[in-house]
Amino acid sequence: MATRYDSLTMKAIYDAYAPRLKDGSVDPRTLYVGPFIDGIVDYVGEFMEIAFPGSPVSSRRQQMKKVLADVGATADRASHYVIRELQLNMTRKDWATKGQAAPTVMLNDRVRDEEPGELINSPVLVRDPETGETGVMSRVKDSEHEYVPFVPKIREDKRYGLHYMLTGDQVEFVFKTRRGQLMVLRFVLKPLSGGSSLVTPETQLDARRW
């Protein structure tokens, strides 16, 4: 996982913000909870290879941020040299309303500038001198040595829930190569242990803006 945060902080985010069923248990479809870009890059590796061939996995977050800067840009305005006129779409079954299918949402550079799932408070890793265990804490205001248990606060997307990802979420990249070839890569997300989420695209749906 390409996240910037340590495993203890990610677990705290997961425990606080994972989608839950009516009985309070975590939705078993949950694949990831946290910063949107950190999560999505692990499931769309084939797209990343086209946009940044041969680049290391560790740089994918910064690469995706660069790609998102070009969403909707024409060939003349795009800063990325491999792909042009990028459109990034996402849909989730849970977005369906009674009598209507789930909408397809066109994501834009807001997911970079106002990233869903990003922490807006700061954790501190503190080692207990007695037990030797490391915990994730928050520093007490105006104190250098007092800490309290960390309660994460993230940029929660209450409209679409883009601070988490579910099995079955659909992500679609529509773009032109530098030679003008139109390409559509469609992903239906599943656990990373299950292999690639890439599927053969069937149709392009009407999309609304995030």
C-alpha positions in Angstrom: 0.0 0.0 0.0 1.4 3.4 -1.0 0.1 5.3 2.0 2.1 8.1 3.7 0.9 7.1 7.1 2.3 4.4 9.4 0.3 1.2 10.1 -0.9 2.3 13.5 -2.3 5.5 12.2 -4.0 3.7 9.3 -5.6 1.3 11.7 -6.9 4.2 13.8 -8.4 5.7 10.6 -9.9 2.4 9.6 -11.5 1.8 13.0 -13.0 5.3 13.1 -14.2 5.7 9.5 -14.8 2.2 8.0 -18.3 1.9 6.7 -20.5 -0.2 9.0 -23.6 -2.3 8.8 -26.7 -1.8 10.9 -25.3 -4.1 13.6 -22.2 -2.0 13.9 -19.8 -4.4 12.2 -17.5 -3.2 9.4 -18.9 -3.7 5.9 -17.2 -6.9 4.6 -16.8 -5.3 1.2 -14.3 -2.7 2.7 -11.0 -2.8 0.9 -9.4 0.4 2.2 -10.0 3.4 4.4 -7.9 6.6 4.2 -6.5 9.1 1.7 -8.1 8.5 -1.7 -5.0 8.8 -3.8 -3.0 6.6 -1.6 -5.6 3.9 -1.9 -6.6 4.1 -5.6 -3.1 3.8 -7.0 -2.7 0.2 -5.7 -5.8 -0.9 -7.7 -5.0 0.7 -11.1 -1.5 -0.5 -11.7 -2.1 -1.0 -15.4 -3.0 2.6 -15.9 0.0 3.8 -13.9 2.2 1.7 -16.2 0.8 3.4 -19.3 1.2 6.9 -17.8 4.5 6.3 -16.1 6.2 3.3 -17.7 8.9 1.7 -15.6 8.5 4.0 -12.6 8.7 2.6 -9.1 5.6 1.8 -7.1 6.9 4.0 -4.3 6.4 7.1 -6.5 2.8 6.4 -7.6 1.1 8.8 -5.2 3.1 11.8 -6.7 2.5 10.4 -10.2 -1.3 10.2 -9.7 -1.3 13.8 -8.3 0.4 14.9 -11.5 -2.1 13.0 -13.6 -5.1 14.5 -11.7 -3.8 18.0 -12.6 -4.6 17.1 -16.2 -8.2 15.9 -15.7 -10.2 17.6 -18.5 -7.2 19.3 -20.0 -6.9 19.5 -23.8 -3.8 18.4 -25.6 -2.6 22.1 -25.6 -3.1 22.6 -21.9 -2.1 19.2 -20.5 1.2 19.1 -18.7 1.5 15.3 -18.8 3.4 14.1 -21.9 2.0 10.6 -22.3 -1.8 11.0 -21.9 -4.2 13.7 -22.9 -7.8 14.7 -22.3 -8.1 12.5 -19.3 -11.5 11.7 -17.8 -11.6 9.8 -14.5 -15.0 8.2 -13.6 -16.1 6.3 -10.6 -19.3 4.5 -9.6 -20.5 2.5 -6.6 -23.6 0.4 -6.3 -24.5 2.1 -3.0 -25.0 5.4 -4.8 -28.1 4.0 -6.5 -31.4 5.5 -5.4 -34.9 3.9 -5.5 -35.8 3.3 -9.1 -32.5 4.7 -10.5 -29.2 3.1 -11.2 -26.0 4.3 -9.5 -24.6 7.4 -11.1 -21.2 7.6 -12.6 -19.2 10.5 -11.0 -16.6 12.4 -12.9 -13.7 13.0 -10.6 -11.5 16.1 -11.0 -8.5 17.8 -9.5 -10.4 18.4 -6.3 -9.6 14.9 -5.2 -6.0 16.1 -5.3 -6.4 19.5 -3.7 -9.1 18.5 -1.2 -8.2 14.8 -1.0 -11.0 12.7 0.7 -9.6 10.6 3.6 -6.6 12.9 4.3 -5.8 13.5 7.9 -6.5 17.0 9.2 -4.9 16.4 12.6 -1.4 15.1 13.4 -0.5 11.8 15.2 2.7 11.2 17.1 4.2 7.8 17.6 5.2 7.4 21.3 7.1 4.5 22.8 6.0 3.4 26.3 9.3 3.1 28.3 7.8 0.5 30.6 6.3 -1.9 28.1 8.4 -1.0 25.1 5.2 -0.8 23.0 4.7 2.0 20.5 1.3 3.7 20.3 -0.2 6.5 18.2 -1.0 9.6 20.3 -1.8 13.3 20.1 0.3 15.9 21.8 -1.6 18.0 24.3 -1.8 21.6 23.2 0.9 23.8 24.7 2.8 20.8 26.1 5.9 19.1 24.8 5.6 16.0 27.0 1.9 15.3 27.6 0.0 13.0 25.2 -3.5 11.6 24.8 -4.8 8.7 22.7 -5.0 9.7 19.0 -8.5 10.2 17.6 -8.1 10.7 13.8 -10.0 13.4 12.0 -10.0 13.1 8.3 -11.5 14.9 5.3 -14.6 12.8 5.2 -16.6 12.7 1.9 -20.1 12.5 3.3 -21.7 12.7 -0.2 -20.0 9.8 -2.0 -17.7 8.2 0.7 -14.5 8.5 -1.3 -12.5 8.2 1.9 -13.0 4.4 1.6 -13.1 1.8 -1.2 -15.4 -1.2 -1.5 -15.2 -4.4 -3.4 -17.2 -3.8 -6.7 -16.4 -0.1 -7.0 -15.8 0.8 -10.6 -13.0 3.1 -11.7 -12.7 4.2 -15.4 -9.9 6.1 -17.1 -10.7 7.6 -20.5 -7.9 9.3 -22.3 -5.9 9.8 -25.5 -2.3 8.8 -26.0 0.1 11.3 -27.3 -0.5 9.8 -30.8 -4.2 10.5 -30.4 -5.4 7.0 -29.7 -8.5 6.8 -27.5 -8.1 4.4 -24.6 -10.6 3.3 -21.9 -9.3 1.3 -18.9 -12.1 0.1 -16.6 -11.4 -1.4 -13.2 -13.8 -3.2 -10.8 -12.1 -3.2 -7.5 -11.4 -6.4 -5.6 -8.9 -7.5 -2.9 -5.3 -7.1 -4.0 -4.7 -10.8 -3.2 -7.2 -11.6 -5.9 -5.1 -10.2 -8.7 -5.7 -7.4 -11.2 -9.0 -5.4 -11.0 -8.8 -4.5 -14.7 -11.8 -5.6 -16.8 -12.7 -5.2 -20.4 -14.8 -2.0 -20.7 -18.3 -2.5 -22.0 -19.9 0.9 -22.3 -19.2 4.5 -21.3 -21.9 5.9 -19.0 -23.2 9.4 -18.6 -21.4 11.0 -15.7 -22.0 13.8 -13.2 -19.3 15.9 -11.6 -18.0 15.2 -8.1 
